[in-house]
Amino acid sequence: MFMDRKKTETARDLPAGMWGKTRREGQALRGQVTPRRKIARHVVAGAAVLAAWAGGAQATEGGGTAYFQGQKTTNLGLLPPDGFSYSELNFFYDANKLAGRYGQSFLPKYHVEVEQLGARLSYVFPEQFAGTKWGMTLQIPMLQSMFQKKSPDEVHFPVDRRQWGLGDVKFAPIQMGWSGDTAIGHIDHNVQVYLSAPTGQYDNTYPFNVSRNYWSYWVSFGQTWQPTKDIEIGFMPSYIKNMEDTHTHYQSGDEFEVDYNIGHRISGYTWFDINGYYYKQLTGDTQFGRPVIIPHDPGAGFMGRVLGIGPQVRFPLFGVGVIAKWQHEMLVENRPQGDRVWLIFSGRF
């Protein structure tokens, strides 16, 4: 995760690890679906708890997303090095506010925590095809816990709830990357196509689950620009499309995400970055084919937004690449507002 992009220093030259359902379905109102108050509360109160193991905690069904938000914030234009490589993903999320449509606090005494341990396995072919590197990635949330506290007057579920289990597996069957030197510096590009399969534990009587219980797919286009060998600027826009949850007949809207970093080399393979993400839901949610109305968000389709930003440091440790980062959330709508902490270890087989 910590390589230069100069032609004289390729991933192969680097040490290992250094690259980095409700009784009634709903009633019609002006052609739209109005969920019952209890269901609406479940959706909103579950928003934070359904923070996806990869850092997603937006609107959409239950407030979650399949996209691993804020995870990839280094070398955004690069593929992993040739051959097999791995990453261990440790993630903690803490939020004390559930923001409404205009950023106001929607529930009192609200607190949620999410913990995740995941693994990412990648393979990149050593050979180039038409001047392009090709690879694939499998990502598995090996362990996930979710914990919710609520105000005692909110009695739809117990004050405290936990759920542990395997989350939804992500697979990128197509990853392609290319690079080149330009008049303004070295630039790396990649395109990745991801699928998220509903493989995780799911119970539709729960207000939250570790699985999204529907298929999702997205396309990402990553870029990294190095104007000098000590400066790195990267961004990766992604467009996420969600399929219908067959249990609830709820379909989350389309989502847009940009992950970014601005980094400076301190020395060797040690970098300090400003990192984060911007998320915006582009289309509203539907249920039974009709737009969803949420009491605190009438007519808006329960669309979420968030900007995350914070510091990041990456460095080598005993032949393994280490990334430690904090991401603070702001400009939040229709989702929990909190902080993320990541600790990621990467290496090569």
N, C-alpha and C positions, 0 to 999 in steps of 0.2 A: 504493500500500500504506500510505500514511501520511495518509489523510484523516480528518477529524473526521466524526462522524455527525450533527451538527446539521443541521436542515433548511435553514439558511441557507448551508451549505457542502456542496455535492454534488460527486460525482466530476467532473462537467462543469466545475466551477469551478476544479479543481486543475490545476497544471502537468502536462505529460506525464510519466508515470513515477511519479507521486506517489500511487498507490493500491497503492495497492499493486497297460535288459533282461540275465539271468544264465542260465547253462545250465539250471538248474532254477528253476522259478518260486517255489519255496519249499516247505517241508514243514509239515504241519499239526501243531499242538500245542494241544490243548484248544480246538479250533475256531478257533485263531488262526494267523497266518502268522509264522514265525520266519525272517527273512532269514539267509543264510549270513554267517559272520563277515566275509568280505571285503566283502560288500555293506554290512553294517552300518558297517564302517569307512569305506567310501566315503561313506555318507550323513552320518556324523558329521564326518569330516574335511572334507567338502565344505561343511559348514554355513556356515562363515565365508565361503568363497569365493563361495558362491552368494548372498551378500548382494545383494539386489536393487538395481539401479541407483538406485532411489529411496530407498535406505536400509533396506530390509528385510533382516534377517538372523536369522530366527527358526528354530523347528523347522519342521514341514511338510516336504515333499519337498526334500531337499538343504539344508534350513535356510533357504530363501528365502521371499519373499512378493511378490505382485504389487503390493501397496499401497505407495505412496511415503511411507514412514514418516518422520516428522519434517520433512517438506518444508514443509508449510503451517502456519506458526505465527504468522501475523499476520492481522489482520482476518478472523478465522475465520467470522464471520457475514455477511460481505459478498461479493457478486459483484464481478468486475472492473468497471471503468467502462464506460460505453456505447461501442459500436463495437468496433474491433479493438484488441487489446493483446497483449503478449508478455512472456515472462520467459526469461532465460538462466539455467540451473541448473548450478552447479558444485559438485561434491560429492566429499569425500574421507573414507574410513573406514579406521581402523587398529585392529586388535585383537590382543592378545597372550595371550588366554585363551579357551579353549573350555569353557564352563561346562556341567556336568551337571545332573541333575534337582534337586540340592540346592545348586547354585551352586559345587560343587567343580570344580577344574581337571581336565579329562578327558584332555587330551593334553599331553605335555611339549614344550617348545621350539616352541610354536605361534605362528605369526604370519601375519596376512593383511592385505592392503591392497586397497581398492576405490577406483577413480576413475571419475567419470562427468561427462560434459557432455551436457546435455539442453536441449530447447526446449519451451516451453509457449505455445500460441497460443489465444486466447480471443476470442469475439465475444458481446457482450450487446446485445440489441435495445433501441433507444432508447425504444420505446413500452412502456407497461405493459399487461398483460392481467389484468383482475380485481384490480387493485391490486398486481400481482406483476411483478417483473422476470424476464426469461427470457434464458438464454444457453447456450453450449456451449463445450467446451474440447477441444483435441487436444494430447496430450503425447508427445513423441518423444525417446527417448534416442539422441542423435546419435552418441555415441562412448562406449565403455565399456571399461575395462581391469580385469583381475583378476589378482592375484598372490598365490601361496601359498608359504610356506616350511614345511617339516615336519622333525621329528626324523629323522636318518638311519636309525634302526631302523624307521621306517615306510616300507616300500619298495613299497607298492602303486602309487604314482605317483612321478614324479621329485620331487626336493626342491623345485624351482622350476617353476611353470607359469604361463603367461599365456594369456589369451584376450581378443581384441578383437572388437568387432562391434556391430551394431545390436541394441538391446534390444527389448523388447515395447512396442508402441504402446498408449497409454491414450487412451480417448475418452469424454467425458462428453456424451451427446446431450441430457441434461436437467439444467439448472441453473436453479433458481428462487429468488428472494430477495425479502424484504419487510422493512420496518422500522417503527419507531414510537417515540414518546416516551411514557414511563410515569412514574409517581410516583417511581421509583427511578433514573431516567435513561433514556438512549437505548439501544434494543436492536435489533440487526440479526439476522436469521435467514436461513438458506439451506438448501436441500435439493439434493443432487447425486447423480446416478446415474452410475457409471463402469463401463466395460468395459475389460478388459485382453486384448489379442489376442496369440497366440503368433507374432509376426512376426519375432522375433529369431533369431540364429544358434544352432543346437542340434546336438549330437552326443552320442548316448547312450553312447558309449564314454568320454566325458569324465566325471570326477568332479564337474565343475561346468560351468555354461553361463551365457551372458548372457541366455538366454531361459528362461522357466519351462516352455514347451512345453505349456501348457494354458490354457484360458480361465478368467478370473476376473471377478467383478463385485462391486460393493459400493455401498452407500448410505451417505451421510454427512449429518449434520444439524449444521450449524455455527451457533454463537451468539456474538455479541460484545456485551458490556454496557459502556457508558460511564456510570458514575455521575456523573462530571464530565468536562469536555472534556480533561483531562490524565491521566485514568486509563482504562485499557482492560483488560478481563478477557474472555478468549475460550476456548472449547473446541469441539471437533468430534469427537463419537463416530462411528465407522464400523463397519459389519458387513460382513465380506468372505466371500464364498462361492467355493469353488474347484471346478472341474470336473476330470475324470480325465485324467491324462497317458496318451495312447493308446499311447505307446511302452513305458512301464514299467507301465501299469495301476495306477499309484499315484495315490491321491487325497488331497490334503492336507485337513486338518480346517478347520472354520470358524474365523474369526479375529475378534477385537475389538480396536479401536484407539481411543485418544483422544489427539488432539493438543491442546495448550493453550498459552496465554501469559498473562502478567500484565505489563502495560506501563505506563510512566510517561513522559509527554512532558517532554523536557529543554528544548526550545525549538523553536518553529516546527514543522517536520515531522521533527524528530529525536526518536527515542524510544529508551529503554532498556527491555528486557524480560527476564523470566525465561521461558524457553520449554522445550518438551520434548514427551514422548509417553509413554503407557503402552500396552503391548501384551500381550495374553493370548490364547493359542489356546484355544478353547472346546471343540472336539471333537477326538478323536484321529485320526491318519492311518489309512488303509486301503490294502491292496494286494490285487488280485484279489478285492475285496469283503470282505476279512477284516482285523481290527485288526492294526496293525503292532506288533511287539515289537522294541525296541532293547536290546542287552545291558546298557547302563548305565541303562536306563529301563524295566524290565520291567513290562508291563501298563499303562503310562501313555499309550501312544499317541504318544510323542515330542512332547509338547505344550510349547511355549515360552512364556517370559514375559520382559519387560524393562521397566524404567523408565528413561527418558532425561530429563536435565535440564541446563540450562546457560544462559549469558547470550546475549543477542541485542541488536544495535544496528541501527537502520534510519535512513536519512538520505537526502536528495537530493544528487545529484552531476551537474551539467551537464544538468539536466532528466530524469535517470534516477533511479529509486528503487533504492537499494542496501540489501540485507540481509546482514549478516554474523553468523553464529551458531556456537556450539559446543554439542554435546550429549554429555554423559558418561553412560555406561550403568551401571546398578546393579540389584540384585535380579534377577539374570539366571538363567534356567533353560533348559537344552537349546538353547543358542545361543552364538555368540561374544559376548564382552564387550569393548567398546572405546570409541572416541570418534569422533564425526562432526564434520566441519567443513563448513559451507555458505557459499557466496558467490553471491548471487542478484541479477541486474540486471533491472529491469522498466521497461517504457515503453509508449507508445501510438503507433499508426500515425497 
